Amino acid sequence: MPPTLASLVQHSALKLTVRAGADRLDTPVRWAHASELADPVPYMDGGELLLVTATNLDAANADSMRRYVRRLAGAGVAGVGFAVGVNYEDVPQALVDAAEESGLPLLEVPRRTPFLAISKAVSAAIAADQYRAVTAGFEAQRELTKAALAGDGPADLLARLAAHIDGWAALYDTSGAVLAAAPDWAARRAARLTPDVERLRDRPAPASIVVADSEDRVELQSLGTGRRARGALAVGTGAALGTAERYAVHSAVALLTLTTARSRSLQGAEQRLGAAVLRMLLAGQPDHARAVAGDLYGGLLDAPFRLLIAEAAAPAGPEPLIETMEAAAARSGEALLLVPEGERVVVLAADGGAAVAACAAYAEAQDDRAPREGGAEDSDIVVGLSAPVGPIAVSAAYKQAEQALSVARRRGRALVEHEELAAGSVLPLLADDAVRAFADGMLRALHEHDAKGRGDLVASLRAWLSRHGQWDAAAADLGVHRHTLRYRMRRVEEILGRSLDDPDVRMELWLALKATAAATPAED
C-alpha cells in the first residue's frame, strides 16, 4: 500500500511528532512538497504532505491560520509538516488550533530533519509500493496464465483472479448469461448485472463500465477485439482496484480474449467439418456422415434432432441468433451442428434441447417486440424449423425447413414449424397476397354481375360447390327452385368462360371463394 502519515511518523530517522489530527494518520501520502507561499493551493493536486517553515506566514495569528488551514483541507492536502527551529522555535498554538478545528493532521519536523529527507522517504515508500504492485501483478499474471493453459475452462482462472483482487469474478457469454463465477456465491450477484452486460455489448470492443451500489463496486470489461464483443468479465470489490489488482484484471481480460479468439478459430474448423457432415446427410449417406462426425457430432446423430434454416434481413445477419443458440448449447453441454451460408444458416440441434428452445424464445421475443407491418422483410430474423428426424431423413427435413421458412416470410412471423403446416389447415396459406389477388381476379366478373342486381351468382356458386354439385340440397340451402340454381350455374359458366364439369375449375373456384371469404368475413 502507499505511504501514510502514520508510516512517516513511525519512520525512526525522521523523528516526526504529531501535533494535531492524530485520528487521521491513516491518510495516504501521494507526495511531499515544500512551499512557503501564503496560498499554495493553486499548485496542489491533493494527497500531498505540505512542508513549511512559515517564512511568509503569520503563523501566530489565529484568523490567518484558520483561513490558511481551511484552504489546505479543502484542497485535499494530506497534512502539514511544520519545521521548528527555523522561523519559530515551536509550532505556533494558532496553527495547532486551526489544524485541530479542520481535522488536518499537523506534524512537527525537528531542526535536524531536512525536508529532503522526508521527500526521499515518501519517494522511496511510493517506489517500494509500486514495485510490490508490479511484482504482485506479474505473479498474478503467471498464475492466471497457468490456469488458462490448463484447459479446464474458465472456473480456475476466475477463482485465482477473485483471490488476487480480494473480491469476486464472473464470466458472461454474448447473451449476458453467466457462464462461470468465483466464489460460487457470486453467481447470483453476477446474474443481476445482465442488463449492464447487454449495455456494454452494444459498444465496440474493448469497452468497460463501472457499476456501484451498496453491495460492492463492479467493473465490467468486454472481451474481444472485433466489432462485436465476444463476452464480458465482471470483477466485484469493496473499493476501487489498486495497481496490483488492476494488473491482474488486465491479464485476465487478455487471457480470456485470447481464449475466446482461439475458440472462434476452433469453431470455424468445427463448422467446416459440420458442413461436410451436412452434405453427406443431404446426399443420403448417413453412415459416412456418422464416421466423419466422430465424437464431435456423433452424439447429435444418435437421437432425434431438428433441422432449422434461418435467414436475416438485418445487417448483422444471423449472427445474434447463432450466438444465442451456441450459448444455450454450451451451457447445457449439447452438440450443435451449425453451417453458415451467407445471410442464412443451417443448424442441426437436438430435439427438445436447449438450443432449439433458445431459438424459439429469440423468435418469440422478436415477434413481441413490435408488429411488422410489411411482413418478414421488416424482421431481424426468419426461421423455418423441421419436424424431428433421424440421419436418414435429413434431406426431407431440409425441404420441411425450407417450406416453413417460406411460410414464415409470407406470414410475417419470426419462426414457423413444419409441424404447424402438416397438422393444420391449408386455409391459412390462402392469406398470401398473391393468392388473394388471384381470387379477386377470378371472381371479379361474378361480383360485378351481382352488384348490378342481376342475381346472386357468388352465393349460389358457394352453395352449389359446398354441396358437391347436388342441385336439390344446394337449392334448399338457398331457398330457390333447383331450376333457378341450374340457370345461375349456366350464367356462371358463361361469364367465366369455364366449365363447372372440370374438377380443376371447381377446385380453383372453391379456393378463390375461401380466400375472398377470409379477407371479407361479412360475405359468409
Sequence and secondary structure as in RCSB ss.txt:
>XXXX:A:sequence
MPPTLASLVQHSALKLTVRAGADRLDTPVRWAHASELADPVPYMDGGELLLVTATNLDAANADSMRRYVRRLAGA
GVAGVGFAVGVNYEDVPQALVDAAEESGLPLLEVPRRTPFLAISKAVSAAIAADQYRAVTAGFEAQRELTKAALA
GDGPADLLARLAAHIDGWAALYDTSGAVLAAAPDWAARRAARLTPDVERLRDRPAPASIVVADSEDRVELQSLGT
GRRARGALAVGTGAALGTAERYAVHSAVALLTLTTARSRSLQGAEQRLGAAVLRMLLAGQPDHARAVAGDLYGGL
LDAPFRLLIAEAAAPAGPEPLIETMEAAAARSGEALLLVPEGERVVVLAADGGAAVAACAAYAEAQDDRAPREGG
AEDSDIVVGLSAPVGPIAVSAAYKQAEQALSVARRRGRALVEHEELAAGSVLPLLADDAVRAFADGMLRALHEHD
AKGRGDLVASLRAWLSRHGQWDAAAADLGVHRHTLRYRMRRVEEILGRSLDDPDVRMELWLALKATAAATPAED
>XXXX:A:secstr
   BHHHHHT TTT  EEEE GGGTT B  EEEE   S  GGG  SSEEEEE  TT  TT HHHHHHHHHHHHHT
T  EEEEE SSS SS  HHHHHHHHHHT  EEEE TTS HHHHHHHHHHHHHHHHHHHHHHHHHHHHHHHHHHHT
TS HHHHHHHHHHHHTSEEEEE TTS EEEEESTTHHHHHHTTHHHHHHHHTS SS EEEEE SS EEEEEEE S
SSS  EEEEEEESS   HHHHHHHHHHHHHHHHHHHHHHHHHHHHHHHHHHHHHHHHTT HHHHHHHHHHHHHHH
HTS EEEEEEEE STTTTHHHHHHHHHHHHHHT  EEEEEETTEEEEEEETTSHHHHHHHHHHHHHHHH   TTG
GGGSSEEEEE   B GGGHHHHHHHHHHHHHHHHHHT SEEEHHHHHHS SGGGGGSHHHHHHHHHHHHHHHHHH
HTTS  HHHHHHHHHHTTT HHHHHHHHTS HHHHHHHHHHHHHHHT  TTSHHHHHHHHHHHHHHHHH GGG 
